[in-house]
Amino acid sequence: MEDDREISEMLEEFLIQEAFEVVPAFDGLEACEKFEDGEFDLVLLDLMIPKMSGMDVMKTIREKSVVPILIVSAKDSLLDKSLGLELGADDYITKPFVMAEVLARIKANLRRTNQYAAGSSRKQEEPATLSCGDIQLNPADFTVRKRGKKIDLTAKEFEILRLLMQNPKKVYTKEQIYSLVWEDAYLGDENAVNVHISRLRNKIEDDARNPEYIITVWGFGYRIGG
């Protein structure tokens, strides 16, 4: 979803050459209509698009889907990145970008989502269910329940929770979480981890301001509680 047709056509041509099927949209309303009418594995979304902002498009998508959303935007301030991630983006790529970087991010998010949807080979190495307090995480079918009620998580949220629950006595630094969940080199940007932890807390905690499950170890990182 990119209103600059030159950039959109360049991305479309590149991704088609990489064997992806691409459906372009040039404004927010068109993007929402096409998303409603089709089935998509991933969304590339510019924030500054006409008729309906990228942020509003993302809110609309998140009301009905946990499909990976990658923001591609010239807005590179910490505030813009935080807001985008808080509203449900999985990743944030700033313009100008290198095509190889976009491709790598797309493949990483699709790989993780495919594991999330179909089950990972790691499930055979794990117990049938990971439990922590009232939360049960099933690695085999990628579901999370709290007091029996299913909680819808994005693939990255699920992987963060699973990582912490697999090793209940271990404290993970933000660098470790990023490297293991994003499967990418950590470049000192803590924002993505912070925002995903915040979103995860909002979904699993009784009171996100006083978390019982995702515990902050000040000056170091996070561990599982409960």
PyMOL CGO cylinders between C-alpha atoms (Angstrom):
from pymol import cmd
from pymol.cgo import CYLINDER

trace = [
    CYLINDER, 0.00, 0.00, 0.00, 2.05, 2.86, -1.36, 0.3, 1, 1, 1, 1, 1, 1,
    CYLINDER, 2.05, 2.86, -1.36, 0.79, 6.07, -2.95, 0.3, 1, 1, 1, 1, 1, 1,
    CYLINDER, 0.79, 6.07, -2.95, 4.06, 6.79, -4.78, 0.3, 1, 1, 1, 1, 1, 1,
    CYLINDER, 4.06, 6.79, -4.78, 3.45, 4.82, -7.96, 0.3, 1, 1, 1, 1, 1, 1,
    CYLINDER, 3.45, 4.82, -7.96, 7.11, 4.77, -8.94, 0.3, 1, 1, 1, 1, 1, 1,
    CYLINDER, 7.11, 4.77, -8.94, 8.12, 3.19, -5.61, 0.3, 1, 1, 1, 1, 1, 1,
    CYLINDER, 8.12, 3.19, -5.61, 5.12, 0.87, -5.72, 0.3, 1, 1, 1, 1, 1, 1,
    CYLINDER, 5.12, 0.87, -5.72, 5.92, -0.34, -9.23, 0.3, 1, 1, 1, 1, 1, 1,
    CYLINDER, 5.92, -0.34, -9.23, 9.58, -0.81, -8.31, 0.3, 1, 1, 1, 1, 1, 1,
    CYLINDER, 9.58, -0.81, -8.31, 8.63, -2.90, -5.26, 0.3, 1, 1, 1, 1, 1, 1,
    CYLINDER, 8.63, -2.90, -5.26, 6.03, -4.85, -7.20, 0.3, 1, 1, 1, 1, 1, 1,
    CYLINDER, 6.03, -4.85, -7.20, 8.44, -5.71, -10.02, 0.3, 1, 1, 1, 1, 1, 1,
    CYLINDER, 8.44, -5.71, -10.02, 11.16, -6.73, -7.57, 0.3, 1, 1, 1, 1, 1, 1,
    CYLINDER, 11.16, -6.73, -7.57, 8.85, -8.94, -5.49, 0.3, 1, 1, 1, 1, 1, 1,
    CYLINDER, 8.85, -8.94, -5.49, 7.29, -10.59, -8.55, 0.3, 1, 1, 1, 1, 1, 1,
    CYLINDER, 7.29, -10.59, -8.55, 10.80, -11.51, -9.68, 0.3, 1, 1, 1, 1, 1, 1,
    CYLINDER, 10.80, -11.51, -9.68, 11.22, -13.12, -6.24, 0.3, 1, 1, 1, 1, 1, 1,
    CYLINDER, 11.22, -13.12, -6.24, 8.11, -15.25, -6.94, 0.3, 1, 1, 1, 1, 1, 1,
    CYLINDER, 8.11, -15.25, -6.94, 5.65, -13.29, -4.78, 0.3, 1, 1, 1, 1, 1, 1,
    CYLINDER, 5.65, -13.29, -4.78, 2.11, -12.45, -5.83, 0.3, 1, 1, 1, 1, 1, 1,
    CYLINDER, 2.11, -12.45, -5.83, 1.56, -8.74, -5.29, 0.3, 1, 1, 1, 1, 1, 1,
    CYLINDER, 1.56, -8.74, -5.29, -1.67, -6.73, -5.02, 0.3, 1, 1, 1, 1, 1, 1,
    CYLINDER, -1.67, -6.73, -5.02, -0.92, -2.97, -5.03, 0.3, 1, 1, 1, 1, 1, 1,
    CYLINDER, -0.92, -2.97, -5.03, -3.12, -0.25, -3.54, 0.3, 1, 1, 1, 1, 1, 1,
    CYLINDER, -3.12, -0.25, -3.54, -2.56, 3.50, -3.79, 0.3, 1, 1, 1, 1, 1, 1,
    CYLINDER, -2.56, 3.50, -3.79, -4.75, 4.92, -1.03, 0.3, 1, 1, 1, 1, 1, 1,
    CYLINDER, -4.75, 4.92, -1.03, -6.10, 3.80, 2.32, 0.3, 1, 1, 1, 1, 1, 1,
    CYLINDER, -6.10, 3.80, 2.32, -9.66, 3.11, 1.23, 0.3, 1, 1, 1, 1, 1, 1,
    CYLINDER, -9.66, 3.11, 1.23, -8.53, 1.01, -1.72, 0.3, 1, 1, 1, 1, 1, 1,
    CYLINDER, -8.53, 1.01, -1.72, -6.17, -0.88, 0.58, 0.3, 1, 1, 1, 1, 1, 1,
    CYLINDER, -6.17, -0.88, 0.58, -8.95, -1.75, 3.04, 0.3, 1, 1, 1, 1, 1, 1,
    CYLINDER, -8.95, -1.75, 3.04, -11.28, -2.83, 0.24, 0.3, 1, 1, 1, 1, 1, 1,
    CYLINDER, -11.28, -2.83, 0.24, -8.67, -5.09, -1.33, 0.3, 1, 1, 1, 1, 1, 1,
    CYLINDER, -8.67, -5.09, -1.33, -7.75, -6.58, 2.03, 0.3, 1, 1, 1, 1, 1, 1,
    CYLINDER, -7.75, -6.58, 2.03, -11.41, -7.29, 2.75, 0.3, 1, 1, 1, 1, 1, 1,
    CYLINDER, -11.41, -7.29, 2.75, -11.89, -8.99, -0.61, 0.3, 1, 1, 1, 1, 1, 1,
    CYLINDER, -11.89, -8.99, -0.61, -8.70, -11.07, -0.66, 0.3, 1, 1, 1, 1, 1, 1,
    CYLINDER, -8.70, -11.07, -0.66, -6.50, -13.37, 1.36, 0.3, 1, 1, 1, 1, 1, 1,
    CYLINDER, -6.50, -13.37, 1.36, -3.03, -12.04, 2.16, 0.3, 1, 1, 1, 1, 1, 1,
    CYLINDER, -3.03, -12.04, 2.16, 0.03, -13.46, 3.89, 0.3, 1, 1, 1, 1, 1, 1,
    CYLINDER, 0.03, -13.46, 3.89, 1.68, -10.09, 4.57, 0.3, 1, 1, 1, 1, 1, 1,
    CYLINDER, 1.68, -10.09, 4.57, 1.01, -6.36, 4.21, 0.3, 1, 1, 1, 1, 1, 1,
    CYLINDER, 1.01, -6.36, 4.21, 3.55, -3.70, 3.23, 0.3, 1, 1, 1, 1, 1, 1,
    CYLINDER, 3.55, -3.70, 3.23, 2.11, -0.40, 4.38, 0.3, 1, 1, 1, 1, 1, 1,
    CYLINDER, 2.11, -0.40, 4.38, 3.16, 3.22, 3.91, 0.3, 1, 1, 1, 1, 1, 1,
    CYLINDER, 3.16, 3.22, 3.91, 1.92, 5.57, 6.64, 0.3, 1, 1, 1, 1, 1, 1,
    CYLINDER, 1.92, 5.57, 6.64, 1.47, 8.64, 4.44, 0.3, 1, 1, 1, 1, 1, 1,
    CYLINDER, 1.47, 8.64, 4.44, -1.23, 7.57, 1.97, 0.3, 1, 1, 1, 1, 1, 1,
    CYLINDER, -1.23, 7.57, 1.97, -4.30, 9.56, 0.84, 0.3, 1, 1, 1, 1, 1, 1,
    CYLINDER, -4.30, 9.56, 0.84, -8.00, 9.18, 1.73, 0.3, 1, 1, 1, 1, 1, 1,
    CYLINDER, -8.00, 9.18, 1.73, -7.27, 7.12, 4.85, 0.3, 1, 1, 1, 1, 1, 1,
    CYLINDER, -7.27, 7.12, 4.85, -4.01, 7.19, 6.79, 0.3, 1, 1, 1, 1, 1, 1,
    CYLINDER, -4.01, 7.19, 6.79, -1.74, 4.18, 7.07, 0.3, 1, 1, 1, 1, 1, 1,
    CYLINDER, -1.74, 4.18, 7.07, -2.33, 4.15, 10.82, 0.3, 1, 1, 1, 1, 1, 1,
    CYLINDER, -2.33, 4.15, 10.82, -6.09, 3.91, 10.28, 0.3, 1, 1, 1, 1, 1, 1,
    CYLINDER, -6.09, 3.91, 10.28, -5.61, 1.17, 7.70, 0.3, 1, 1, 1, 1, 1, 1,
    CYLINDER, -5.61, 1.17, 7.70, -3.53, -0.76, 10.21, 0.3, 1, 1, 1, 1, 1, 1,
    CYLINDER, -3.53, -0.76, 10.21, -6.19, -0.34, 12.92, 0.3, 1, 1, 1, 1, 1, 1,
    CYLINDER, -6.19, -0.34, 12.92, -8.82, -1.66, 10.50, 0.3, 1, 1, 1, 1, 1, 1,
    CYLINDER, -8.82, -1.66, 10.50, -6.72, -4.70, 9.57, 0.3, 1, 1, 1, 1, 1, 1,
    CYLINDER, -6.72, -4.70, 9.57, -5.88, -5.47, 13.21, 0.3, 1, 1, 1, 1, 1, 1,
    CYLINDER, -5.88, -5.47, 13.21, -9.57, -5.56, 14.13, 0.3, 1, 1, 1, 1, 1, 1,
    CYLINDER, -9.57, -5.56, 14.13, -9.92, -8.74, 12.07, 0.3, 1, 1, 1, 1, 1, 1,
    CYLINDER, -9.92, -8.74, 12.07, -6.49, -10.17, 11.33, 0.3, 1, 1, 1, 1, 1, 1,
    CYLINDER, -6.49, -10.17, 11.33, -3.05, -10.88, 12.81, 0.3, 1, 1, 1, 1, 1, 1,
    CYLINDER, -3.05, -10.88, 12.81, -1.42, -10.93, 9.36, 0.3, 1, 1, 1, 1, 1, 1,
    CYLINDER, -1.42, -10.93, 9.36, 2.16, -9.55, 9.51, 0.3, 1, 1, 1, 1, 1, 1,
    CYLINDER, 2.16, -9.55, 9.51, 2.25, -5.81, 8.75, 0.3, 1, 1, 1, 1, 1, 1,
    CYLINDER, 2.25, -5.81, 8.75, 5.52, -4.20, 7.70, 0.3, 1, 1, 1, 1, 1, 1,
    CYLINDER, 5.52, -4.20, 7.70, 5.53, -0.41, 7.69, 0.3, 1, 1, 1, 1, 1, 1,
    CYLINDER, 5.53, -0.41, 7.69, 7.62, 1.22, 4.97, 0.3, 1, 1, 1, 1, 1, 1,
    CYLINDER, 7.62, 1.22, 4.97, 7.80, 4.93, 5.68, 0.3, 1, 1, 1, 1, 1, 1,
    CYLINDER, 7.80, 4.93, 5.68, 9.90, 8.07, 5.39, 0.3, 1, 1, 1, 1, 1, 1,
    CYLINDER, 9.90, 8.07, 5.39, 8.86, 8.90, 8.95, 0.3, 1, 1, 1, 1, 1, 1,
    CYLINDER, 8.86, 8.90, 8.95, 11.81, 7.68, 10.98, 0.3, 1, 1, 1, 1, 1, 1,
    CYLINDER, 11.81, 7.68, 10.98, 11.33, 9.35, 14.36, 0.3, 1, 1, 1, 1, 1, 1,
    CYLINDER, 11.33, 9.35, 14.36, 11.18, 7.23, 17.49, 0.3, 1, 1, 1, 1, 1, 1,
    CYLINDER, 11.18, 7.23, 17.49, 7.63, 8.48, 18.10, 0.3, 1, 1, 1, 1, 1, 1,
    CYLINDER, 7.63, 8.48, 18.10, 6.42, 7.37, 14.67, 0.3, 1, 1, 1, 1, 1, 1,
    CYLINDER, 6.42, 7.37, 14.67, 8.05, 3.96, 15.06, 0.3, 1, 1, 1, 1, 1, 1,
    CYLINDER, 8.05, 3.96, 15.06, 6.57, 3.52, 18.53, 0.3, 1, 1, 1, 1, 1, 1,
    CYLINDER, 6.57, 3.52, 18.53, 3.09, 4.48, 17.39, 0.3, 1, 1, 1, 1, 1, 1,
    CYLINDER, 3.09, 4.48, 17.39, 3.25, 2.17, 14.39, 0.3, 1, 1, 1, 1, 1, 1,
    CYLINDER, 3.25, 2.17, 14.39, 4.38, -0.78, 16.46, 0.3, 1, 1, 1, 1, 1, 1,
    CYLINDER, 4.38, -0.78, 16.46, 1.86, -0.06, 19.23, 0.3, 1, 1, 1, 1, 1, 1,
    CYLINDER, 1.86, -0.06, 19.23, -0.97, -0.11, 16.70, 0.3, 1, 1, 1, 1, 1, 1,
    CYLINDER, -0.97, -0.11, 16.70, 0.04, -3.55, 15.52, 0.3, 1, 1, 1, 1, 1, 1,
    CYLINDER, 0.04, -3.55, 15.52, 2.92, -3.39, 13.03, 0.3, 1, 1, 1, 1, 1, 1,
    CYLINDER, 2.92, -3.39, 13.03, 5.38, -6.28, 13.17, 0.3, 1, 1, 1, 1, 1, 1,
    CYLINDER, 5.38, -6.28, 13.17, 8.29, -4.38, 11.66, 0.3, 1, 1, 1, 1, 1, 1,
    CYLINDER, 8.29, -4.38, 11.66, 9.27, -0.88, 10.54, 0.3, 1, 1, 1, 1, 1, 1,
    CYLINDER, 9.27, -0.88, 10.54, 11.44, -0.10, 7.52, 0.3, 1, 1, 1, 1, 1, 1,
    CYLINDER, 11.44, -0.10, 7.52, 12.47, 3.50, 6.85, 0.3, 1, 1, 1, 1, 1, 1,
    CYLINDER, 12.47, 3.50, 6.85, 12.90, 5.11, 3.45, 0.3, 1, 1, 1, 1, 1, 1,
    CYLINDER, 12.90, 5.11, 3.45, 15.15, 5.19, 1.56, 0.3, 1, 1, 1, 1, 1, 1,
    CYLINDER, 15.15, 5.19, 1.56, 15.51, 1.44, 1.77, 0.3, 1, 1, 1, 1, 1, 1,
    CYLINDER, 15.51, 1.44, 1.77, 17.52, -1.27, 0.09, 0.3, 1, 1, 1, 1, 1, 1,
    CYLINDER, 17.52, -1.27, 0.09, 15.48, -3.91, -1.73, 0.3, 1, 1, 1, 1, 1, 1,
    CYLINDER, 15.48, -3.91, -1.73, 17.51, -6.70, -0.18, 0.3, 1, 1, 1, 1, 1, 1,
    CYLINDER, 17.51, -6.70, -0.18, 16.56, -5.46, 3.29, 0.3, 1, 1, 1, 1, 1, 1,
    CYLINDER, 16.56, -5.46, 3.29, 12.86, -5.39, 2.42, 0.3, 1, 1, 1, 1, 1, 1,
    CYLINDER, 12.86, -5.39, 2.42, 13.09, -8.90, 1.00, 0.3, 1, 1, 1, 1, 1, 1,
    CYLINDER, 13.09, -8.90, 1.00, 14.91, -10.21, 4.08, 0.3, 1, 1, 1, 1, 1, 1,
    CYLINDER, 14.91, -10.21, 4.08, 12.30, -8.72, 6.42, 0.3, 1, 1, 1, 1, 1, 1,
    CYLINDER, 12.30, -8.72, 6.42, 9.45, -10.11, 4.34, 0.3, 1, 1, 1, 1, 1, 1,
    CYLINDER, 9.45, -10.11, 4.34, 10.94, -13.61, 4.29, 0.3, 1, 1, 1, 1, 1, 1,
    CYLINDER, 10.94, -13.61, 4.29, 11.66, -13.57, 8.03, 0.3, 1, 1, 1, 1, 1, 1,
    CYLINDER, 11.66, -13.57, 8.03, 8.10, -12.54, 8.88, 0.3, 1, 1, 1, 1, 1, 1,
    CYLINDER, 8.10, -12.54, 8.88, 6.55, -15.04, 6.47, 0.3, 1, 1, 1, 1, 1, 1,
    CYLINDER, 6.55, -15.04, 6.47, 8.75, -17.85, 7.79, 0.3, 1, 1, 1, 1, 1, 1,
    CYLINDER, 8.75, -17.85, 7.79, 7.71, -17.10, 11.35, 0.3, 1, 1, 1, 1, 1, 1,
    CYLINDER, 7.71, -17.10, 11.35, 4.04, -16.77, 10.43, 0.3, 1, 1, 1, 1, 1, 1,
    CYLINDER, 4.04, -16.77, 10.43, 4.07, -20.03, 8.47, 0.3, 1, 1, 1, 1, 1, 1,
    CYLINDER, 4.07, -20.03, 8.47, 5.50, -21.79, 11.52, 0.3, 1, 1, 1, 1, 1, 1,
    CYLINDER, 5.50, -21.79, 11.52, 2.87, -20.12, 13.67, 0.3, 1, 1, 1, 1, 1, 1,
    CYLINDER, 2.87, -20.12, 13.67, 0.06, -21.26, 11.37, 0.3, 1, 1, 1, 1, 1, 1,
    CYLINDER, 0.06, -21.26, 11.37, 1.21, -24.76, 10.49, 0.3, 1, 1, 1, 1, 1, 1,
    CYLINDER, 1.21, -24.76, 10.49, 3.31, -25.80, 13.46, 0.3, 1, 1, 1, 1, 1, 1,
    CYLINDER, 3.31, -25.80, 13.46, 7.07, -25.78, 13.85, 0.3, 1, 1, 1, 1, 1, 1,
    CYLINDER, 7.07, -25.78, 13.85, 9.49, -28.70, 13.90, 0.3, 1, 1, 1, 1, 1, 1,
    CYLINDER, 9.49, -28.70, 13.90, 10.48, -27.50, 17.35, 0.3, 1, 1, 1, 1, 1, 1,
    CYLINDER, 10.48, -27.50, 17.35, 7.14, -28.63, 18.72, 0.3, 1, 1, 1, 1, 1, 1,
    CYLINDER, 7.14, -28.63, 18.72, 8.48, -32.21, 18.97, 0.3, 1, 1, 1, 1, 1, 1,
    CYLINDER, 8.48, -32.21, 18.97, 11.22, -31.03, 21.32, 0.3, 1, 1, 1, 1, 1, 1,
    CYLINDER, 11.22, -31.03, 21.32, 8.81, -29.28, 23.69, 0.3, 1, 1, 1, 1, 1, 1,
    CYLINDER, 8.81, -29.28, 23.69, 6.18, -30.50, 26.11, 0.3, 1, 1, 1, 1, 1, 1,
    CYLINDER, 6.18, -30.50, 26.11, 2.61, -30.61, 24.86, 0.3, 1, 1, 1, 1, 1, 1,
    CYLINDER, 2.61, -30.61, 24.86, 1.80, -27.49, 26.84, 0.3, 1, 1, 1, 1, 1, 1,
    CYLINDER, 1.80, -27.49, 26.84, 3.84, -24.79, 28.55, 0.3, 1, 1, 1, 1, 1, 1,
    CYLINDER, 3.84, -24.79, 28.55, 2.11, -23.44, 31.65, 0.3, 1, 1, 1, 1, 1, 1,
    CYLINDER, 2.11, -23.44, 31.65, 2.61, -20.39, 33.79, 0.3, 1, 1, 1, 1, 1, 1,
    CYLINDER, 2.61, -20.39, 33.79, -0.06, -19.50, 36.33, 0.3, 1, 1, 1, 1, 1, 1,
    CYLINDER, -0.06, -19.50, 36.33, -3.36, -19.26, 34.47, 0.3, 1, 1, 1, 1, 1, 1,
    CYLINDER, -3.36, -19.26, 34.47, -1.68, -19.21, 31.07, 0.3, 1, 1, 1, 1, 1, 1,
    CYLINDER, -1.68, -19.21, 31.07, -1.23, -22.28, 28.87, 0.3, 1, 1, 1, 1, 1, 1,
    CYLINDER, -1.23, -22.28, 28.87, 0.78, -22.13, 25.65, 0.3, 1, 1, 1, 1, 1, 1,
    CYLINDER, 0.78, -22.13, 25.65, 0.54, -25.02, 23.20, 0.3, 1, 1, 1, 1, 1, 1,
    CYLINDER, 0.54, -25.02, 23.20, 3.59, -25.13, 20.87, 0.3, 1, 1, 1, 1, 1, 1,
    CYLINDER, 3.59, -25.13, 20.87, 1.94, -27.82, 18.71, 0.3, 1, 1, 1, 1, 1, 1,
    CYLINDER, 1.94, -27.82, 18.71, -1.00, -25.73, 17.50, 0.3, 1, 1, 1, 1, 1, 1,
    CYLINDER, -1.00, -25.73, 17.50, 0.36, -22.28, 18.39, 0.3, 1, 1, 1, 1, 1, 1,
    CYLINDER, 0.36, -22.28, 18.39, -2.45, -21.35, 20.75, 0.3, 1, 1, 1, 1, 1, 1,
    CYLINDER, -2.45, -21.35, 20.75, -2.41, -19.44, 24.02, 0.3, 1, 1, 1, 1, 1, 1,
    CYLINDER, -2.41, -19.44, 24.02, -5.20, -19.62, 26.57, 0.3, 1, 1, 1, 1, 1, 1,
    CYLINDER, -5.20, -19.62, 26.57, -5.78, -17.88, 29.86, 0.3, 1, 1, 1, 1, 1, 1,
    CYLINDER, -5.78, -17.88, 29.86, -8.26, -19.53, 32.21, 0.3, 1, 1, 1, 1, 1, 1,
    CYLINDER, -8.26, -19.53, 32.21, -9.46, -21.50, 29.20, 0.3, 1, 1, 1, 1, 1, 1,
    CYLINDER, -9.46, -21.50, 29.20, -10.09, -18.46, 27.00, 0.3, 1, 1, 1, 1, 1, 1,
    CYLINDER, -10.09, -18.46, 27.00, -8.09, -18.21, 23.80, 0.3, 1, 1, 1, 1, 1, 1,
    CYLINDER, -8.09, -18.21, 23.80, -5.85, -15.16, 23.37, 0.3, 1, 1, 1, 1, 1, 1,
    CYLINDER, -5.85, -15.16, 23.37, -5.09, -14.03, 19.82, 0.3, 1, 1, 1, 1, 1, 1,
    CYLINDER, -5.09, -14.03, 19.82, -1.42, -13.16, 19.44, 0.3, 1, 1, 1, 1, 1, 1,
    CYLINDER, -1.42, -13.16, 19.44, 0.64, -12.14, 16.45, 0.3, 1, 1, 1, 1, 1, 1,
    CYLINDER, 0.64, -12.14, 16.45, 3.49, -14.47, 15.50, 0.3, 1, 1, 1, 1, 1, 1,
    CYLINDER, 3.49, -14.47, 15.50, 6.11, -12.28, 17.19, 0.3, 1, 1, 1, 1, 1, 1,
    CYLINDER, 6.11, -12.28, 17.19, 4.06, -11.92, 20.37, 0.3, 1, 1, 1, 1, 1, 1,
    CYLINDER, 4.06, -11.92, 20.37, 3.67, -15.69, 20.48, 0.3, 1, 1, 1, 1, 1, 1,
    CYLINDER, 3.67, -15.69, 20.48, 7.40, -16.25, 19.97, 0.3, 1, 1, 1, 1, 1, 1,
    CYLINDER, 7.40, -16.25, 19.97, 8.34, -13.81, 22.74, 0.3, 1, 1, 1, 1, 1, 1,
    CYLINDER, 8.34, -13.81, 22.74, 5.96, -15.49, 25.18, 0.3, 1, 1, 1, 1, 1, 1,
    CYLINDER, 5.96, -15.49, 25.18, 7.13, -18.96, 24.18, 0.3, 1, 1, 1, 1, 1, 1,
    CYLINDER, 7.13, -18.96, 24.18, 10.78, -17.95, 24.56, 0.3, 1, 1, 1, 1, 1, 1,
    CYLINDER, 10.78, -17.95, 24.56, 10.19, -16.73, 28.10, 0.3, 1, 1, 1, 1, 1, 1,
    CYLINDER, 10.19, -16.73, 28.10, 7.99, -19.69, 29.09, 0.3, 1, 1, 1, 1, 1, 1,
    CYLINDER, 7.99, -19.69, 29.09, 10.48, -22.23, 27.75, 0.3, 1, 1, 1, 1, 1, 1,
    CYLINDER, 10.48, -22.23, 27.75, 13.06, -20.96, 30.23, 0.3, 1, 1, 1, 1, 1, 1,
    CYLINDER, 13.06, -20.96, 30.23, 11.19, -19.72, 33.31, 0.3, 1, 1, 1, 1, 1, 1,
    CYLINDER, 11.19, -19.72, 33.31, 14.32, -19.09, 35.38, 0.3, 1, 1, 1, 1, 1, 1,
    CYLINDER, 14.32, -19.09, 35.38, 16.20, -17.20, 32.66, 0.3, 1, 1, 1, 1, 1, 1,
    CYLINDER, 16.20, -17.20, 32.66, 16.31, -13.43, 32.27, 0.3, 1, 1, 1, 1, 1, 1,
    CYLINDER, 16.31, -13.43, 32.27, 16.55, -12.36, 28.62, 0.3, 1, 1, 1, 1, 1, 1,
    CYLINDER, 16.55, -12.36, 28.62, 18.14, -9.11, 27.53, 0.3, 1, 1, 1, 1, 1, 1,
    CYLINDER, 18.14, -9.11, 27.53, 16.40, -7.06, 24.86, 0.3, 1, 1, 1, 1, 1, 1,
    CYLINDER, 16.40, -7.06, 24.86, 19.27, -7.92, 22.54, 0.3, 1, 1, 1, 1, 1, 1,
    CYLINDER, 19.27, -7.92, 22.54, 18.71, -11.64, 23.09, 0.3, 1, 1, 1, 1, 1, 1,
    CYLINDER, 18.71, -11.64, 23.09, 14.95, -11.36, 22.56, 0.3, 1, 1, 1, 1, 1, 1,
    CYLINDER, 14.95, -11.36, 22.56, 15.43, -9.39, 19.35, 0.3, 1, 1, 1, 1, 1, 1,
    CYLINDER, 15.43, -9.39, 19.35, 18.06, -11.74, 17.96, 0.3, 1, 1, 1, 1, 1, 1,
    CYLINDER, 18.06, -11.74, 17.96, 16.04, -14.88, 18.75, 0.3, 1, 1, 1, 1, 1, 1,
    CYLINDER, 16.04, -14.88, 18.75, 12.57, -13.65, 17.78, 0.3, 1, 1, 1, 1, 1, 1,
    CYLINDER, 12.57, -13.65, 17.78, 13.33, -11.31, 14.89, 0.3, 1, 1, 1, 1, 1, 1,
    CYLINDER, 13.33, -11.31, 14.89, 16.15, -13.60, 13.69, 0.3, 1, 1, 1, 1, 1, 1,
    CYLINDER, 16.15, -13.60, 13.69, 18.16, -10.52, 12.80, 0.3, 1, 1, 1, 1, 1, 1,
    CYLINDER, 18.16, -10.52, 12.80, 21.19, -8.67, 14.11, 0.3, 1, 1, 1, 1, 1, 1,
    CYLINDER, 21.19, -8.67, 14.11, 20.41, -6.35, 17.01, 0.3, 1, 1, 1, 1, 1, 1,
    CYLINDER, 20.41, -6.35, 17.01, 21.42, -2.79, 16.11, 0.3, 1, 1, 1, 1, 1, 1,
    CYLINDER, 21.42, -2.79, 16.11, 20.64, -1.10, 19.42, 0.3, 1, 1, 1, 1, 1, 1,
    CYLINDER, 20.64, -1.10, 19.42, 17.01, -0.21, 18.66, 0.3, 1, 1, 1, 1, 1, 1,
    CYLINDER, 17.01, -0.21, 18.66, 15.16, -1.29, 21.82, 0.3, 1, 1, 1, 1, 1, 1,
    CYLINDER, 15.16, -1.29, 21.82, 11.89, 0.15, 20.62, 0.3, 1, 1, 1, 1, 1, 1,
    CYLINDER, 11.89, 0.15, 20.62, 10.61, -2.91, 18.76, 0.3, 1, 1, 1, 1, 1, 1,
    CYLINDER, 10.61, -2.91, 18.76, 11.13, -5.17, 21.78, 0.3, 1, 1, 1, 1, 1, 1,
    CYLINDER, 11.13, -5.17, 21.78, 9.64, -2.64, 24.21, 0.3, 1, 1, 1, 1, 1, 1,
    CYLINDER, 9.64, -2.64, 24.21, 6.50, -2.15, 22.15, 0.3, 1, 1, 1, 1, 1, 1,
    CYLINDER, 6.50, -2.15, 22.15, 5.92, -5.86, 21.54, 0.3, 1, 1, 1, 1, 1, 1,
    CYLINDER, 5.92, -5.86, 21.54, 6.34, -6.55, 25.26, 0.3, 1, 1, 1, 1, 1, 1,
    CYLINDER, 6.34, -6.55, 25.26, 3.80, -3.80, 25.97, 0.3, 1, 1, 1, 1, 1, 1,
    CYLINDER, 3.80, -3.80, 25.97, 1.32, -5.26, 23.46, 0.3, 1, 1, 1, 1, 1, 1,
    CYLINDER, 1.32, -5.26, 23.46, 1.81, -8.74, 24.89, 0.3, 1, 1, 1, 1, 1, 1,
    CYLINDER, 1.81, -8.74, 24.89, 1.19, -7.49, 28.42, 0.3, 1, 1, 1, 1, 1, 1,
    CYLINDER, 1.19, -7.49, 28.42, -2.02, -5.78, 27.33, 0.3, 1, 1, 1, 1, 1, 1,
    CYLINDER, -2.02, -5.78, 27.33, -3.28, -9.14, 26.06, 0.3, 1, 1, 1, 1, 1, 1,
    CYLINDER, -3.28, -9.14, 26.06, -2.22, -11.54, 28.82, 0.3, 1, 1, 1, 1, 1, 1,
    CYLINDER, -2.22, -11.54, 28.82, -2.04, -9.52, 32.03, 0.3, 1, 1, 1, 1, 1, 1,
    CYLINDER, -2.04, -9.52, 32.03, -4.98, -8.76, 34.33, 0.3, 1, 1, 1, 1, 1, 1,
    CYLINDER, -4.98, -8.76, 34.33, -3.36, -5.35, 34.86, 0.3, 1, 1, 1, 1, 1, 1,
    CYLINDER, -3.36, -5.35, 34.86, -0.70, -4.44, 32.30, 0.3, 1, 1, 1, 1, 1, 1,
    CYLINDER, -0.70, -4.44, 32.30, 0.60, -1.67, 34.58, 0.3, 1, 1, 1, 1, 1, 1,
    CYLINDER, 0.60, -1.67, 34.58, 1.33, -4.23, 37.28, 0.3, 1, 1, 1, 1, 1, 1,
    CYLINDER, 1.33, -4.23, 37.28, 2.38, -7.30, 35.31, 0.3, 1, 1, 1, 1, 1, 1,
    CYLINDER, 2.38, -7.30, 35.31, 2.48, -10.74, 36.90, 0.3, 1, 1, 1, 1, 1, 1,
    CYLINDER, 2.48, -10.74, 36.90, 3.69, -12.69, 33.87, 0.3, 1, 1, 1, 1, 1, 1,
    CYLINDER, 3.69, -12.69, 33.87, 6.12, -10.53, 31.86, 0.3, 1, 1, 1, 1, 1, 1,
    CYLINDER, 6.12, -10.53, 31.86, 8.43, -9.25, 34.57, 0.3, 1, 1, 1, 1, 1, 1,
    CYLINDER, 8.43, -9.25, 34.57, 10.93, -6.44, 33.98, 0.3, 1, 1, 1, 1, 1, 1,
    CYLINDER, 10.93, -6.44, 33.98, 14.35, -7.00, 35.52, 0.3, 1, 1, 1, 1, 1, 1,
    CYLINDER, 14.35, -7.00, 35.52, 15.54, -3.43, 35.65, 0.3, 1, 1, 1, 1, 1, 1,
    CYLINDER, 15.54, -3.43, 35.65, 18.82, -2.76, 33.90, 0.3, 1, 1, 1, 1, 1, 1,
    CYLINDER, 18.82, -2.76, 33.90, 18.84, -6.16, 32.25, 0.3, 1, 1, 1, 1, 1, 1,
    CYLINDER, 18.84, -6.16, 32.25, 15.72, -7.42, 30.49, 0.3, 1, 1, 1, 1, 1, 1,
    CYLINDER, 15.72, -7.42, 30.49, 12.66, -9.63, 31.01, 0.3, 1, 1, 1, 1, 1, 1,
    CYLINDER, 12.66, -9.63, 31.01, 11.67, -12.94, 32.52, 0.3, 1, 1, 1, 1, 1, 1,
    CYLINDER, 11.67, -12.94, 32.52, 8.46, -14.91, 32.93, 0.3, 1, 1, 1, 1, 1, 1,
    CYLINDER, 8.46, -14.91, 32.93, 6.62, -14.72, 36.25, 0.3, 1, 1, 1, 1, 1, 1,
    CYLINDER, 6.62, -14.72, 36.25, 3.25, -15.94, 37.41, 0.3, 1, 1, 1, 1, 1, 1,
]
cmd.load_cgo(trace, "trace")
